[in-house]
């Protein structure tokens, strides 16, 4: 009796280009953001780019939750706002304490105008501590997302119902902030921040340093998200997106898998909101409601929600278009934004990042069996 052995299939060698594609991409991004942009752009344009990069940070989380996990997160404005208000509260308290003749416990300027009975609200007091405020910008959005996500995913809410709940949260937070004029600034929000952890925001050098911080954070979060993408968890997240029942049959709980992506995306949005405040100098309900939340998703969808680079570039491009076109066509921009979302989702689901692949596939001749000739 003879036995036969089958030869193992030879492994395909990894090309040099493929091996260095990802490190080279990050190096190119670092050179563009940290080297070329500060030299080529004026202070005003660089401050605008810092604002756009904050939106790009949110898009990284959207790419993880929606692009990989299939969670249409239309309420990222909630977490963006929580992080932004946490940072703005600390900066307002620091400005009040640094005012001539003032000290710890001094009221921010808008509270003196609207009146709070001469006392700082109890829930403002912890934000005077810089360590607490920094931690809150990330941990508070993540905690809120963990609580909401636990009940939502345990009840197996998904699809359109999940998107509606996300938007309802954004609307509720915006309405609540508007109604608390004496303690949150109402429709005006928190504005006119003078300093950033002891550094004056009126100094162009410090403003440039804020830009560098935002750019470095974006690159680090992209590296973190990519690591999640290629990890075992990333594969499990895709499996949950494609077939929850099969994943449940294999012994995994889809609710926990989705919850992790939702919480991580919330933390990224909160950090983006915190960095947005010193970059722009304001946080208000108008920046965290339903329309901004949709805008975050549109940026990722246009660029390509399944691609980190596509989501980031899409967020920057849409934000730039909004700043440019809304000035020229203030009444029509909202319609144009909605049209972008419809076109991206309906006709180019992979976003601009998939455009080359779509064109290549259409040009490639196929046989009757569907295989390439």
C-alpha positions in Angstrom: 0.0 0.0 0.0 1.5 3.2 -1.0 0.8 6.7 0.3 0.8 9.8 -1.6 1.7 13.2 -0.3 0.6 16.5 -1.8 3.0 19.3 -2.0 2.2 22.4 -0.1 1.2 25.3 -2.2 4.1 27.8 -2.6 3.6 31.0 -0.7 3.6 34.1 -2.8 6.5 36.4 -1.8 5.4 39.8 -0.6 6.6 42.5 -2.9 8.8 45.3 -1.6 6.1 47.8 -2.5 3.4 46.0 -0.6 5.7 45.6 2.4 6.4 49.3 2.7 3.0 50.6 1.5 1.5 51.2 4.9 4.6 52.6 6.6 5.3 54.7 3.6 1.8 56.0 3.6 2.0 57.1 7.2 5.4 58.7 6.5 4.0 60.6 3.6 1.0 61.8 5.7 3.4 63.0 8.4 5.5 64.9 5.9 2.5 66.5 4.4 0.8 67.4 7.6 3.8 68.3 9.8 6.2 69.6 7.2 4.7 70.9 4.0 1.4 72.3 5.3 2.8 74.6 8.0 5.3 76.0 5.5 2.9 76.3 2.5 -0.2 77.7 4.3 -0.8 81.0 6.0 -1.8 81.1 9.6 -5.4 81.5 8.7 -5.4 78.6 6.3 -3.5 76.5 8.8 -6.2 77.2 11.4 -8.8 76.1 8.9 -6.9 72.9 8.2 -6.7 72.2 12.0 -10.5 72.5 12.1 -10.9 70.1 9.1 -8.5 67.6 10.8 -10.8 67.5 13.8 -13.6 66.4 11.5 -11.1 63.8 10.1 -10.6 62.4 13.6 -14.3 61.8 13.9 -14.2 60.2 10.4 -11.6 57.6 11.7 -14.2 56.5 14.3 -17.0 56.5 11.7 -14.8 54.3 9.5 -14.4 51.8 12.3 -18.0 51.7 13.4 -19.8 52.1 10.1 -17.2 51.0 7.5 -16.2 47.9 9.3 -19.1 47.3 11.7 -22.1 48.4 9.6 -23.2 50.8 12.4 -24.7 53.9 10.8 -23.6 56.3 13.6 -25.7 59.4 12.9 -25.2 60.8 16.4 -21.5 61.4 16.6 -22.3 65.0 17.3 -23.3 63.9 20.8 -19.8 62.6 21.6 -18.1 65.4 19.8 -20.1 67.9 21.9 -19.4 66.1 25.2 -15.7 66.2 24.5 -15.8 69.8 23.3 -17.8 71.1 26.2 -15.6 69.3 28.7 -12.6 71.0 27.3 -14.3 74.4 26.9 -15.5 74.3 30.5 -11.9 73.9 31.7 -10.6 76.7 29.5 -13.4 79.1 30.6 -12.7 78.3 34.3 -8.9 78.8 33.7 -9.6 82.1 31.9 -11.8 83.3 34.8 -9.2 82.4 37.4 -6.5 84.2 35.5 -8.5 87.4 35.2 -7.1 90.4 37.2 -8.4 90.3 40.8 -10.0 86.9 40.4 -9.0 83.5 41.6 -10.0 79.8 41.9 -13.8 79.5 41.8 -14.3 82.7 39.7 -17.3 82.6 37.4 -16.9 82.6 33.7 -17.9 85.8 31.9 -21.2 84.5 30.5 -22.3 83.3 33.9 -21.8 86.8 35.3 -23.9 88.1 32.4 -26.8 85.7 32.7 -26.6 85.1 36.4 -26.2 81.9 38.4 -26.8 83.2 41.8 -23.1 84.1 42.3 -22.0 80.5 42.7 -20.4 78.1 40.3 -22.7 75.1 39.5 -21.5 72.0 41.3 -21.0 70.0 38.1 -18.6 72.7 36.7 -16.2 72.5 39.7 -14.4 69.2 38.8 -13.5 70.7 35.3 -11.2 73.2 37.0 -8.7 70.4 37.4 -6.8 70.0 34.1 -6.3 66.2 34.6 -10.0 65.6 35.2 -11.0 67.8 32.2 -8.5 66.0 29.8 -9.7 62.5 31.0 -13.4 63.6 30.7 -13.0 64.7 27.1 -12.5 61.0 26.2 -13.9 58.9 29.0 -17.2 60.8 29.3 -18.2 60.2 25.7 -17.0 56.6 26.0 -19.0 56.1 29.2 -22.2 57.5 27.6 -21.7 55.4 24.5 -21.1 52.3 26.7 -24.4 52.8 28.6 -26.5 53.6 25.5 -24.8 50.9 23.4 -25.3 48.2 26.1 -29.1 48.7 26.0 -29.3 49.3 22.3 -27.3 46.3 21.2 -28.7 44.0 23.8 -32.1 44.7 22.4 -30.7 43.9 18.9 -31.6 47.3 17.6 -29.9 47.9 14.2 -30.4 49.4 10.8 -32.7 52.4 10.4 -33.9 52.1 14.0 -30.3 52.5 15.3 -29.7 55.5 13.0 -33.0 57.1 14.2 -32.0 56.6 17.9 -28.6 58.1 17.1 -30.1 61.2 15.7 -32.6 61.5 18.5 -29.7 61.6 21.0 -28.1 64.4 19.0 -31.3 66.4 18.9 -32.0 65.9 22.6 -28.5 67.1 23.7 -28.7 70.1 21.4 -32.1 71.1 22.8 -31.0 70.6 26.4 -27.9 72.8 25.9 -30.0 75.6 24.3 -32.3 75.5 27.3 -29.5 75.9 29.9 -28.4 79.4 29.0 -27.1 80.3 32.4 -24.8 77.3 32.7 -23.9 76.3 29.2 -24.2 79.6 27.3 -27.4 78.5 25.5 -27.5 79.0 21.7 -24.2 81.0 21.9 -22.4 78.1 23.5 -18.9 78.6 25.1 -16.9 81.1 23.3 -13.8 83.4 23.4 -11.3 81.1 25.1 -8.1 83.0 25.8 -5.7 80.4 26.9 -4.8 76.7 26.5 -3.2 75.2 29.5 -1.3 78.3 30.3 -0.5 79.4 26.7 -2.2 82.3 25.0 -4.4 81.3 22.0 -3.9 84.8 20.6 -0.3 84.0 19.8 0.1 82.5 16.3 3.0 80.3 17.5 0.7 78.7 20.0 -2.1 78.3 17.5 0.4 76.5 15.2 1.3 74.2 18.1 -2.4 73.4 18.5 -2.4 72.4 14.8 0.6 70.1 15.3 -1.1 68.4 18.3 -4.2 67.8 16.2 -2.2 66.4 13.2 -0.2 64.1 15.5 -3.3 62.8 17.2 -4.9 62.2 13.8 -2.0 60.1 12.7 -1.8 58.1 15.9 -5.6 57.4 15.8 -5.3 56.3 12.2 -2.5 53.9 13.2 -4.6 52.6 16.1 -7.7 52.1 13.9 -5.6 50.3 11.3 -4.3 48.0 13.9 -7.9 47.2 14.9 -8.8 46.7 11.2 -6.1 44.0 10.7 -6.5 42.3 14.1 -8.7 39.4 15.0 -11.2 41.8 16.4 -11.4 43.6 13.0 -12.2 40.3 11.3 -14.8 39.5 13.9 -16.4 43.0 13.4 -16.7 42.4 9.7 -18.2 38.9 10.4 -20.8 40.5 12.7 -21.6 43.1 10.0 -22.2 40.4 7.4 -23.9 37.7 9.5 -24.7 38.1 13.2 -26.3 34.7 13.5 -23.2 32.9 12.2 -21.0 34.8 14.7 -23.5 33.9 17.5 -23.4 30.3 16.4 -19.6 30.3 16.7 -19.9 31.4 20.4 -19.3 35.1 20.2 -21.7 37.8 21.4 -22.3 40.2 18.5 -23.6 42.9 21.0 -20.2 43.0 22.7 -18.3 43.2 19.4 -20.4 46.1 18.2 -20.3 47.8 21.6 -16.5 48.0 21.4 -16.5 49.7 18.0 -19.2 52.1 19.1 -17.4 53.1 22.3 -14.0 53.5 20.6 -15.6 55.7 17.9 -17.3 57.8 20.6 -13.9 58.3 22.3 -12.4 59.5 19.1 -15.3 61.9 18.5 -14.9 63.2 22.0 -11.2 63.8 21.5 -11.9 65.6 18.2 -14.4 67.9 20.0 -11.8 68.7 22.7 -9.2 69.6 20.1 -11.7 71.6 18.1 -12.2 74.0 20.9 -8.7 75.5 21.1 -8.4 75.3 17.3 -11.6 77.3 16.6 -12.4 79.0 19.9 -16.0 78.0 20.2 -18.3 75.0 21.0 -22.1 75.5 20.6 -25.3 73.4 20.1 -25.2 74.4 16.4 -22.0 72.3 16.1 -23.3 69.1 17.6 -26.9 68.7 16.5 -28.4 66.6 13.8 -27.0 68.4 10.8 -23.4 68.3 12.0 -23.8 64.6 12.9 -24.9 63.8 9.3 -22.0 65.9 8.0 -19.5 63.6 9.9 -21.0 60.6 8.2 -21.2 62.3 4.7 -17.5 63.0 4.8 -16.6 59.4 5.6 -19.1 58.2 2.9 -17.8 60.4 0.2 -14.2 59.5 0.8 -14.9 55.8 1.4 -16.1 54.6 4.8 -14.2 51.3 4.6 -10.9 53.0 3.9 -9.2 55.0 6.6 -7.4 57.3 4.2 -10.6 57.7 2.1 -12.6 58.6 5.2 -10.1 61.1 6.3 -9.7 62.7 2.9 -13.4 62.7 2.4 -14.0 64.5 5.7 -11.4 67.1 4.9 -12.8 67.6 1.4 -16.4 67.9 2.5 -15.5 70.3 5.3 -13.5 72.4 2.9 -16.4 72.4 0.4 -18.8 73.5 3.2 -16.6 76.4 4.1 -16.2 77.5 0.5 -19.6 76.8 -1.0 -21.7 77.8 2.0 -20.3 81.3 1.7 -21.1 81.4 -2.0 -24.4 79.5 -1.9 -25.7 79.7 1.8 -29.2 78.6 1.0 -28.2 75.7 -1.3 -25.4 74.1 0.6 -27.6 71.9 2.7 -29.2 70.4 -0.5 -25.8 69.9 -2.0 -24.6 68.1 1.2 -27.7 65.8 1.0 -27.0 65.1 -2.6 -23.5 64.1 -1.8 -24.7 61.5 0.7 -27.3 60.1 -1.7 -24.8 59.8 -4.6 -22.1 58.2 -2.3 -24.4 55.7 -0.7 -26.6 54.9 -3.7 -24.1 54.9 -6.6 -20.6 54.6 -5.1 -20.9 52.7 -1.8 -17.2 52.4 -1.5 -16.7 56.2 -1.9 -14.0 57.9 -3.9 -11.5 55.4 -2.5 -13.1 52.7 -4.6 -13.4 54.7 -7.8 -10.2 53.3 -9.4 -11.4 49.7 -8.6 -14.8 50.3 -10.1 -13.3 51.7 -13.3 -10.8 48.9 -13.6 -13.6 46.3 -13.1 -15.7 47.8 -15.8 -12.9 47.9 -18.2 -11.9 44.3 -17.5 -13.6 41.9 -20.0 -15.4 38.9 -18.5 -16.4 35.5 -19.7 -19.9 34.1 -19.5 -19.1 32.4 -16.2 -18.1 35.7 -14.7 -14.4 35.0 -14.6 -11.9 37.3 -16.2 -10.8 36.3 -19.6 
